[in-house]
């Protein structure tokens, strides 16, 4: 009985390893042709699994016409271990204007050459 359980477990492990190894690795040409993109608000990607948060500057106005400025601030990049995130300021309530500043990367703040981020 124990031999049957061990044999079934070993066969399952071999099958899992062979299925995982069956996926082809991306070629260097395919990796080089990856376009930079925005998968969602506040995120910029340089390629697969290379996505980082966007840091913004903020201006807050008391009216919808943006004539009475009441405050502002800017995001800061924070790295904790392998995690990179944006720390946003506490802002007064009002009509907020958000302007992208840069991408927070592992090497520090970076402004891509094709910089045209969505607000």
Buried (B, 14 or more C-beta within 10 A) or exposed (E): EEEEEEEEEEEEEEEEEEEEEEEEEEEEEEEEEEEBEBEEEBBBBBEEEEBBBBBBBBBBBBEEEBEEEBBBBEBEBEEEEEEBBBEBEEBEEBBBBBEBBBBBBEEEEBEEEEEEBEE
